[in-house]
Amino acid sequence: MPRSMYSAEEKLNIIQKFKRSPYGLRKFISVHSINLEKSTLLRWLHLFERDGIDGLSERKHWNRYSLKTKQKVVREY
């Protein structure tokens, strides 16, 4: 079962509508009666700008990192 109720194509359509819209995020969501949080649309915009349509696709798996890798990252931070 998909984690998102929107496909990548639907997300892209919403993003394109938003970019053409004269409204801000909250107003756009309410005017178009979209069942989204403002933070979700912001995340989609960021992913689309960074990775294109591939960024909007669902991930097929969770990344798992070893304890050693996690500790290394924490130390480097």
C-alpha positions, 0 to 999 in steps of 0.5 A: 500500500502506498504511503502517499495518497498522491502519485508523482504525476499528481504531485507534479500537477499540484506543484505546477498549479501552485507555481502558476497561482497568485496565492501563497501556500496556505491560500492555494491549499484552501482555494483548491481544497487540497488535503495537504499540510503546508509543510508537505507542499514545501517538501514536494517543492524542494524535492522537485527543485532538487531531483525533478519528477524522480524526487516526487516518486515514492521510495521503494525501501528505507535506508538502513545504516550500521551503528558504526556509520551512524556513530561516525556521522555523529562524531563528524557533526 
